[in-house]
Each structure stands twice: as C-alpha cells, then as structure tokens.
Amino acid sequence: MKARFLLRALPGVGLLCAGFVVCAADEGSLRAGAAKVDITPPAGAALPMSGYANRKEGFKGIHDNIYVRAIVVDDGNTQVALVAWELIFAPNAVWEEASQRIAREAGIRPENLLLAAVHDHGAPSLSGGAQPASAATVEYTKRVEDAAVEAVKRAKARLQPARFGAGTGTAYVNANRREYSTKQGWWLGFNEIGPSDKTVAVLRFEDYSGKPIAFLINYPVHAVVMGPDNYQITGDLAGATSRFVEQHFAGKDNPRSDGGPRLRLRPEEKGGEDVVALWTSGAAGDQNPVSMASGEDFTLVDALGKILGEAAVRVAGNIKTSAQARVWGAQSVVTCPGRRVEPGPTPRAEYKFTDADPVNIRLGLVMIDRVAITGVSGEVLTSIGLRLKRESPFSQTIMVTHANGGSGYIPDDAAYEQVSYEITTTRLKPGCAEGEIVNGLLGLMKRRE
C-alpha cells in the first residue's frame, strides 16, 4: 500500500503535491469560513426595543448577548456571503449601506449576499424604518453595520478547504397563529390546523477531517417566545437555538447570564471551538412558537431552543458532504401595488383600505451546488414558502425571510380572504406578491440551471 501524506502549506504558498503524496487541496476547490461578532448594546444605552408597540421604554437589562453571524463560501471563482443578525429586521436603507460596504471592504458583491434578520423582538430597533430614530438608535445602527462588515471580513479571512452538504428534519416548535373566533373574527391566536411548515433545514460546512466550520439553520417561526412584557435584551428562540448548536459542537459549558443551570456535553459530542451556527427565519409571517412565556421567565426560551437545536444537530449528523460545489448568486426586485388600512380599533368587524405607494420586494438567490437558498425582503406567510418548494426544480430549496431589506408582511393571495392582523398590517394589495415572489425566484433559478 502506498503511503498517504498531508503536507503543511508554507506561508503565502499553496499546498505542495508530488508523486504519491495526496494533498487535501486535491479534494475540491470549495472553501468556507465563518465568524460572529457581538452586537449587544451597552447596559446603560437608551435604546427602545423593537416589535411591540406597547413597549414605550428602553430595555432594562441584558439576559443573553446578541450577535451577527456570517458564513463566506468560495468555489475558486465566486464568493458568496450568508449573514444574519439577531434583530427584528433589515431596513432598506441599512441593507443598502451594509451591502455596499461589504462589496467595497470585503469584495463580495451585493448579488452574492444574503443579509437577513432573525426577526428577534427582544433586541433594539434600528434606524431606517418608518418612524424617526433617536441619536442613540442611529449610533447603534452604525455599530450593527460595522459588525456585519467585520463578520464578513473575518469569515473571509478564515476561508479554508471545506466540504458541504444539506439536509432536512422536523421540529414541532411552531404553530399557525391566525385563529378564528366568533367574538373577534380572524386574529392572533393558535390555529393547530392552519398551514404550518415543520421543516428544519440545515447546511453543513466542515473541514476535510469532518470538523464542523459552520451551520446554517432555517426554520419558519417568529422569534417571540418572550412577549411584550419582556424588557431584557435576548436573542430569543433564534439565539437559544444557535447557542445550543454551537455549544454542542464546541463542547463548552452553556454561558448563562442569569445564573441558571449549565449544559454539559459528553466527550464524544465535542467538536470545533469556533463553530458558527447561523439561524435564519423561514416563511414565518403567520407562525408563532407553540408556547410563549409570561413576564421575564426565560425557561421556555431555553426549552424550545433546545428542542429546535437538537433537531438541527440530528439533521447535521446525517448530512453527507462533498468538496465539489459551485457557488452563484443573483438578485432582482419586483414591485406590487400598495394599500393601507384606515385607522381604528383592532380587531374590528369591518376594515376599509385605501391605495398607497407601490411596494418593492427584493428577491435573492444563493446557490451552493444544487441547494437553492432564496431570500425575500419581507415577512412571508407560510403558504408562499411551501408553494416555492413545491415548484422549485431543486429538491433542497430554502426560503430566508427578512433578507436584503424590509417590505413588511407578505401574505399569500388566499390569506386576504381572512382579514387578520397580518392582512391589516401589510402594505400590499392582494393578487400580486405571491406570484411575483415565486415566479421571480424560479426565474433566478433558471438562470443558474
């Protein structure tokens, strides 16, 4: 039997191969790198929290730190970046500035970038939305932009030969929230027979030894386990899931700022020390967690994060990886007629809508091998995501929402017949967005085929 050796690369020089020596670089041209940067605000910052109109005061404490995470993938010709921050959304103006900076400072073009928010309601607001922002919010927004650029630059600096694969599993952590009652009609509630996608999608990036570099996790649910009574900074369900997966593969104790019990892992579960688990929200516009906390008790956040994290770990363990993959990205913008609801108490028996400005929706596609990672700049209802997966030519199709800008709620056409919170909140007229999103993304996929 011929011996097989792996030579260490000299600084600034690629791997050297000769004769019977087999180099890791021979396996394929794919490289991947990942990083995360802390975006937790200072404890005394005067920053309002996002997501609930009744919270008039700023946050009062920090339960767990929040982050922006990035994965950069390179096939030797093209680089793409997948980025997510633990905030409620990515305003259009913030996306424009951050994407241009990433292009200038990291060399990754906007069409090869998916920058998404996890839709966390336990984090500060950003400037660039409909309401004027305070000086403190503008300053914090600049810090978040800086962190996103830095995360991509660090991930790019850590590029290494990698193998990639994808898989799916199931988790029962979400439920349709559009419920009908005889007293108030359709409104926020719990609808166990409504459309709900339970799919946990996972992308795995590992080095040639099998050691994980990063994971992308996608699941359709609002990150709102902590409700409107919470005034502590938290990554909520998204952050808890990412922490669980990162700790599982790092084999470290679970960092808890509240002094709660710490997670210990078995030796055989230990892996890389710098694994990044990037969580993204699927088509979750009508999906809430199966249960929500009262007050500021975070027990349920940890529990549901553990359930979803365990599901992701199970999927990750069964993924077959390959070093051969082409990466590619594209974007387009579709425009739909707009409308707004006339003010009044909600819910109510009747609503009146008037015409408003058209709404732009940015569509993005990042392909890694034959895995289609799609992005939509809004809060998409589940039926649109399910339709895209049915019609996609790629068996592995993922929808990442709140990506590359903010277009508000995006209901499917049928949902408009049941006038609920999402229908009164959307800025879109019925009959346009569903078809434009699905057909637009399929059109981008055809360019890849």
C-alpha positions as semicolon CSV with decimal commas, in nm:
position;residue;x (nm);y (nm);z (nm)
1;M;0,000;0,000;0,000
2;K;0,131;0,345;-0,088
3;A;0,168;0,586;0,199
4;R;-0,051;0,898;0,204
5;F;0,078;1,221;0,345
6;L;-0,063;1,567;0,400
7;L;0,194;1,846;0,377
8;R;0,161;2,171;0,570
9;A;0,144;2,476;0,345
10;L;0,421;2,731;0,373
11;P;0,314;3,089;0,450
12;G;0,187;3,251;0,132
13;V;0,228;2,926;-0,063
14;G;-0,034;2,671;-0,162
15;L;-0,016;2,305;-0,063
16;L;0,271;2,123;-0,233
17;C;0,196;1,791;-0,403
18;A;0,430;1,546;-0,570
19;G;0,445;1,180;-0,660
20;F;0,242;0,962;-0,425
21;V;0,162;1,247;-0,187
22;V;-0,212;1,318;-0,173
23;C;-0,298;1,676;-0,078
24;A;-0,619;1,798;0,081
25;A;-0,639;2,060;-0,193
26;D;-0,697;1,777;-0,441
27;E;-1,036;1,701;-0,291
28;G;-1,206;2,008;-0,441
29;S;-1,197;2,381;-0,477
30;L;-1,464;2,468;-0,220
31;R;-1,360;2,681;0,077
32;A;-1,565;2,812;0,369
33;G;-1,512;3,041;0,664
34;A;-1,735;3,172;0,939
35;A;-1,740;3,428;1,218
36;K;-1,969;3,600;1,465
37;V;-1,949;3,948;1,616
38;D;-2,124;4,067;1,932
39;I;-2,384;4,343;1,879
40;T;-2,515;4,355;2,238
41;P;-2,578;4,720;2,330
42;P;-2,410;4,870;2,639
43;A;-2,610;4,803;2,954
44;G;-2,697;5,169;3,002
45;A;-2,783;5,255;2,643
46;A;-3,111;5,444;2,594
47;L;-3,240;5,222;2,315
48;P;-3,605;5,126;2,254
49;M;-3,688;4,762;2,193
50;S;-3,848;4,652;1,870
51;G;-4,155;4,450;1,785
52;Y;-4,424;4,551;2,032
53;A;-4,594;4,890;2,014
54;N;-4,689;4,887;2,383
55;R;-4,324;4,896;2,498
56;K;-4,255;5,266;2,529
57;E;-3,940;5,244;2,741
58;G;-3,593;5,126;2,653
59;F;-3,451;4,791;2,759
60;K;-3,373;4,744;3,127
61;G;-3,123;4,458;3,126
62;I;-2,932;4,202;2,922
63;H;-3,030;3,837;2,953
64;D;-2,808;3,700;2,677
65;N;-2,581;3,860;2,421
66;I;-2,692;3,907;2,062
67;Y;-2,474;3,859;1,752
68;V;-2,432;3,898;1,380
69;R;-2,305;3,578;1,219
70;A;-2,153;3,530;0,875
71;I;-2,056;3,239;0,651
72;V;-1,845;3,302;0,339
73;V;-1,821;3,033;0,069
74;D;-1,572;3,032;-0,219
75;D;-1,557;2,793;-0,514
76;G;-1,238;2,934;-0,664
77;N;-1,424;3,171;-0,896
78;T;-1,704;3,324;-0,689
79;Q;-1,757;3,417;-0,326
80;V;-2,095;3,439;-0,155
81;A;-2,183;3,553;0,196
82;L;-2,469;3,444;0,422
83;V;-2,522;3,686;0,710
84;A;-2,783;3,705;0,986
85;W;-2,820;3,940;1,282
86;E;-3,030;3,887;1,591
87;L;-3,254;4,187;1,533
88;I;-3,609;4,232;1,412
89;F;-3,544;4,336;1,052
90;A;-3,301;4,480;0,798
91;P;-3,435;4,820;0,686
92;N;-3,386;4,905;0,320
93;A;-3,150;5,194;0,394
94;V;-2,941;4,978;0,627
95;W;-2,925;4,697;0,372
96;E;-2,812;4,940;0,102
97;E;-2,534;5,082;0,318
98;A;-2,418;4,749;0,460
99;S;-2,421;4,570;0,123
100;Q;-2,220;4,846;-0,044
101;R;-1,967;4,844;0,239
102;I;-1,934;4,465;0,220
103;A;-1,872;4,499;-0,153
104;R;-1,606;4,767;-0,101
105;E;-1,435;4,629;0,208
106;A;-1,478;4,253;0,168
107;G;-1,504;4,222;-0,210
108;I;-1,838;4,036;-0,211
109;R;-2,093;4,187;-0,447
110;P;-2,449;4,262;-0,330
111;E;-2,598;4,000;-0,564
112;N;-2,387;3,737;-0,385
113;L;-2,503;3,845;-0,039
114;L;-2,799;3,737;0,173
115;L;-2,815;3,961;0,480
116;A;-3,109;3,867;0,699
117;A;-3,261;3,946;1,035
118;V;-3,384;3,661;1,256
119;H;-3,690;3,874;1,345
120;D;-3,599;3,892;1,712
121;H;-3,844;4,101;1,921
122;G;-3,603;4,111;2,216
123;A;-3,346;4,345;2,063
124;P;-3,307;4,717;1,993
125;S;-3,466;4,885;1,694
126;L;-3,261;5,011;1,402
127;S;-3,291;5,342;1,222
128;G;-3,416;5,347;0,865
129;G;-3,773;5,242;0,942
130;A;-4,096;5,438;0,909
131;Q;-4,050;5,627;1,237
132;P;-3,782;5,888;1,310
133;A;-3,488;5,746;1,506
134;S;-3,312;5,891;1,808
135;A;-2,943;5,976;1,801
136;A;-2,875;5,669;2,015
137;T;-3,056;5,443;1,766
138;V;-2,867;5,595;1,473
139;E;-2,539;5,532;1,657
140;Y;-2,638;5,173;1,737
141;T;-2,738;5,113;1,374
142;K;-2,391;5,224;1,264
143;R;-2,241;4,979;1,512
144;V;-2,452;4,696;1,369
145;E;-2,346;4,783;1,015
146;D;-1,982;4,785;1,127
147;A;-2,029;4,446;1,292
148;A;-2,185;4,294;0,979
149;V;-1,895;4,412;0,765
150;E;-1,645;4,289;1,024
151;A;-1,815;3,947;1,048
152;V;-1,790;3,900;0,670
153;K;-1,426;4,013;0,666
154;R;-1,337;3,775;0,948
155;A;-1,522;3,487;0,782
156;K;-1,340;3,556;0,457
157;A;-1,005;3,568;0,637
158;R;-1,083;3,221;0,780
159;L;-1,157;3,057;0,445
160;Q;-1,024;2,701;0,439
161;P;-1,073;2,392;0,223
162;A;-1,419;2,265;0,303
163;R;-1,685;2,011;0,234
164;F;-2,056;2,098;0,211
165;G;-2,389;1,923;0,241
166;A;-2,753;1,986;0,324
167;G;-3,036;1,802;0,494
168;T;-3,379;1,844;0,648
169;G;-3,565;1,723;0,954
170;T;-3,877;1,804;1,151
171;A;-3,947;2,002;1,467
172;Y;-4,282;2,081;1,627
173;V;-4,189;2,420;1,766
174;N;-4,423;2,640;1,557
175;A;-4,797;2,676;1,501
176;N;-5,015;2,886;1,274
177;R;-5,129;3,192;1,468
178;R;-5,424;3,307;1,252
179;E;-5,720;3,191;1,460
180;Y;-6,093;3,246;1,408
181;S;-6,329;3,318;1,695
182;T;-6,697;3,414;1,690
183;K;-6,624;3,721;1,904
184;Q;-6,347;3,887;1,704
185;G;-6,324;3,703;1,372
186;W;-5,973;3,623;1,245
187;W;-5,693;3,749;1,467
188;L;-5,380;3,643;1,653
189;G;-5,419;3,313;1,834
190;F;-5,346;2,943;1,791
191;N;-5,465;2,752;1,487
192;E;-5,341;2,395;1,502
193;I;-5,499;2,302;1,167
194;G;-5,375;2,607;0,977
195;P;-5,087;2,585;0,727
196;S;-4,758;2,524;0,908
197;D;-4,424;2,402;0,777
198;K;-4,232;2,198;1,037
199;T;-3,917;2,159;0,826
200;V;-3,577;2,222;0,984
201;A;-3,328;2,282;0,702
202;V;-2,957;2,262;0,779
203;L;-2,649;2,338;0,571
204;R;-2,324;2,189;0,700
205;F;-1,974;2,320;0,625
206;E;-1,682;2,115;0,755
207;D;-1,309;2,079;0,702
208;Y;-1,159;1,769;0,541
209;S;-1,126;1,596;0,878
210;G;-1,502;1,631;0,933
211;K;-1,469;1,903;1,195
212;P;-1,759;2,150;1,160
213;I;-1,686;2,502;1,045
214;A;-2,041;2,637;1,036
215;F;-2,408;2,554;1,001
216;L;-2,697;2,744;0,852
217;I;-3,026;2,660;1,025
218;N;-3,361;2,762;0,877
219;Y;-3,699;2,725;1,046
220;P;-4,029;2,913;0,996
221;V;-4,121;3,069;1,331
222;H;-4,136;3,413;1,491
223;A;-3,859;3,463;1,748
224;V;-4,114;3,580;2,004
225;V;-4,111;3,328;2,288
226;M;-4,060;3,631;2,512
227;G;-4,364;3,854;2,475
228;P;-4,434;4,226;2,517
229;D;-4,369;4,224;2,892
230;N;-4,001;4,143;2,845
231;Y;-3,756;4,433;2,874
232;Q;-3,433;4,233;2,862
233;I;-3,208;4,202;2,558
234;T;-3,218;3,848;2,421
235;G;-3,171;3,652;2,101
236;D;-3,492;3,471;2,199
237;L;-3,558;3,140;2,022
238;A;-3,314;3,214;1,739
239;G;-3,030;3,292;1,978
240;A;-3,106;2,995;2,203
241;T;-3,102;2,759;1,904
242;S;-2,773;2,896;1,771
243;R;-2,612;2,874;2,117
244;F;-2,724;2,515;2,162
245;V;-2,579;2,402;1,829
246;E;-2,254;2,595;1,876
247;Q;-2,210;2,457;2,228
248;H;-2,292;2,106;2,115
249;F;-2,009;2,105;1,864
250;A;-1,772;2,313;2,075
251;G;-1,825;2,103;2,388
252;K;-1,824;2,409;2,610
253;D;-2,045;2,499;2,901
254;N;-2,364;2,687;2,825
255;P;-2,299;3,056;2,913
256;R;-2,594;3,181;3,115
257;S;-2,608;3,538;3,239
258;D;-2,895;3,458;3,475
259;G;-2,703;3,202;3,679
260;G;-2,920;2,916;3,555
261;P;-2,809;2,555;3,502
262;R;-2,531;2,497;3,252
263;L;-2,533;2,241;2,973
264;R;-2,263;1,974;2,990
265;L;-2,188;1,766;2,684
266;R;-2,046;1,418;2,659
267;P;-1,684;1,393;2,535
268;E;-1,793;1,224;2,213
269;E;-2,012;1,526;2,130
270;K;-1,724;1,771;2,137
271;G;-1,607;1,933;1,817
272;G;-1,457;2,258;1,692
273;E;-1,402;2,553;1,926
274;D;-1,517;2,820;1,679
275;V;-1,823;2,666;1,517
276;V;-2,079;2,920;1,395
277;A;-2,450;2,827;1,382
278;L;-2,630;3,090;1,176
279;W;-3,008;3,084;1,231
280;T;-3,249;3,222;0,971
281;S;-3,624;3,265;0,970
282;G;-3,822;3,078;0,708
283;A;-4,165;3,180;0,579
284;A;-4,294;3,257;0,928
285;G;-4,527;3,554;0,883
286;D;-4,815;3,352;1,029
287;Q;-4,614;3,122;1,257
288;N;-4,563;3,169;1,633
289;P;-4,389;2,941;1,883
290;V;-4,616;2,665;2,017
291;S;-4,599;2,835;2,357
292;M;-4,495;3,180;2,475
293;A;-4,353;3,295;2,805
294;S;-4,511;3,518;3,066
295;G;-4,322;3,813;3,207
296;E;-3,944;3,768;3,211
297;D;-3,914;3,395;3,274
298;F;-3,672;3,261;3,012
299;T;-3,723;2,891;3,092
300;L;-3,934;2,837;2,782
301;V;-3,680;3,007;2,555
302;D;-3,413;2,761;2,665
303;A;-3,651;2,465;2,635
304;L;-3,772;2,542;2,283
305;G;-3,421;2,640;2,176
306;K;-3,300;2,301;2,297
307;I;-3,576;2,119;2,106
308;L;-3,503;2,305;1,783
309;G;-3,128;2,282;1,841
310;E;-3,146;1,906;1,895
311;A;-3,343;1,870;1,573
312;A;-3,075;2,066;1,387
313;V;-2,797;1,855;1,541
314;R;-2,975;1,534;1,436
315;V;-3,004;1,659;1,079
316;A;-2,641;1,775;1,078
317;G;-2,524;1,431;1,189
318;N;-2,680;1,263;0,885
319;I;-2,562;1,505;0,618
320;K;-2,328;1,370;0,352
321;T;-2,076;1,629;0,238
322;S;-1,876;1,692;-0,076
323;A;-1,586;1,920;-0,162
324;Q;-1,717;1,976;-0,515
325;A;-1,967;2,261;-0,534
326;R;-2,019;2,567;-0,748
327;V;-2,148;2,884;-0,582
328;W;-2,351;3,152;-0,754
329;G;-2,573;3,446;-0,664
330;A;-2,834;3,671;-0,823
331;Q;-3,095;3,929;-0,721
332;S;-3,394;4,108;-0,864
333;V;-3,661;4,350;-0,746
334;V;-4,035;4,312;-0,807
335;T;-4,292;4,582;-0,744
336;C;-4,654;4,537;-0,634
337;P;-4,942;4,784;-0,584
338;G;-4,973;4,918;-0,232
339;R;-5,256;4,990;0,009
340;R;-5,310;5,085;0,372
341;V;-5,585;5,027;0,624
342;E;-5,774;5,322;0,764
343;P;-5,702;5,378;1,137
344;G;-5,931;5,233;1,400
345;P;-5,951;4,977;1,679
346;T;-5,832;4,624;1,606
347;P;-5,968;4,370;1,569
348;R;-6,299;4,503;1,437
349;A;-6,585;4,382;1,220
350;E;-6,504;4,585;0,908
351;Y;-6,193;4,744;0,760
352;K;-6,153;4,999;0,486
353;F;-5,843;5,012;0,269
354;T;-5,712;5,293;0,051
355;D;-5,447;5,300;-0,221
356;A;-5,089;5,366;-0,118
357;D;-4,744;5,376;-0,277
358;P;-4,621;5,064;-0,459
359;V;-4,400;4,828;-0,259
360;N;-4,067;4,693;-0,378
361;I;-3,971;4,339;-0,281
362;R;-3,609;4,233;-0,322
363;L;-3,552;3,871;-0,419
364;G;-3,219;3,699;-0,372
365;L;-3,077;3,361;-0,462
366;V;-2,755;3,200;-0,346
367;M;-2,682;2,859;-0,498
368;I;-2,434;2,619;-0,339
369;D;-2,413;2,314;-0,559
370;R;-2,784;2,230;-0,615
371;V;-2,905;2,383;-0,291
372;A;-3,114;2,695;-0,353
373;I;-3,104;2,948;-0,069
374;T;-3,363;3,212;-0,155
375;G;-3,411;3,547;0,014
376;V;-3,718;3,769;0,034
377;S;-3,718;4,120;0,182
378;G;-4,029;4,077;0,392
379;E;-4,231;3,876;0,637
380;V;-4,366;3,600;0,415
381;L;-4,660;3,380;0,513
382;T;-4,602;3,006;0,512
383;S;-4,811;2,912;0,209
384;I;-4,581;3,111;-0,021
385;G;-4,276;2,927;0,111
386;L;-4,449;2,592;0,067
387;R;-4,551;2,678;-0,290
388;L;-4,195;2,776;-0,379
389;K;-4,062;2,443;-0,252
390;R;-4,326;2,253;-0,450
391;E;-4,244;2,431;-0,775
392;S;-3,868;2,459;-0,737
393;P;-3,654;2,242;-0,967
394;F;-3,417;2,187;-0,673
395;S;-3,515;1,938;-0,404
396;Q;-3,324;2,140;-0,145
397;T;-3,488;2,484;-0,153
398;I;-3,477;2,717;0,147
399;M;-3,658;3,048;0,191
400;V;-3,486;3,306;0,411
401;T;-3,712;3,597;0,501
402;H;-3,635;3,949;0,629
403;A;-3,342;3,934;0,387
404;N;-3,180;4,222;0,199
405;G;-3,429;4,487;0,307
406;G;-3,775;4,521;0,456
407;S;-4,109;4,509;0,270
408;G;-4,338;4,430;0,564
409;Y;-4,590;4,147;0,579
410;I;-4,631;3,949;0,256
411;P;-4,949;3,734;0,265
412;D;-5,035;3,469;0,010
413;D;-5,333;3,551;-0,211
414;A;-5,580;3,324;-0,028
415;A;-5,493;3,474;0,311
416;Y;-5,655;3,807;0,219
417;E;-5,998;3,642;0,246
418;Q;-5,942;3,605;0,621
419;V;-5,877;3,959;0,742
420;S;-5,642;3,908;1,034
421;Y;-5,356;4,107;1,189
422;E;-5,123;4,026;0,901
423;I;-5,378;4,146;0,643
424;T;-5,442;4,475;0,821
425;T;-5,068;4,533;0,861
426;T;-4,942;4,451;0,511
427;R;-4,872;4,737;0,272
428;L;-4,954;4,518;-0,028
429;K;-5,271;4,482;-0,231
430;P;-5,383;4,122;-0,288
431;G;-5,316;3,939;-0,611
432;C;-4,954;4,034;-0,680
433;A;-4,685;3,941;-0,428
434;E;-4,730;3,563;-0,413
435;G;-4,696;3,514;-0,788
436;E;-4,421;3,772;-0,827
437;I;-4,213;3,614;-0,550
438;V;-4,250;3,253;-0,659
439;N;-4,212;3,323;-1,031
440;G;-3,933;3,571;-0,971
441;L;-3,729;3,324;-0,766
442;L;-3,796;3,043;-1,015
443;G;-3,669;3,277;-1,286
444;L;-3,346;3,333;-1,096
445;M;-3,310;2,957;-1,057
446;K;-3,347;2,907;-1,432
447;R;-3,053;3,140;-1,483
448;R;-2,849;2,901;-1,266
449;E;-2,968;2,583;-1,441
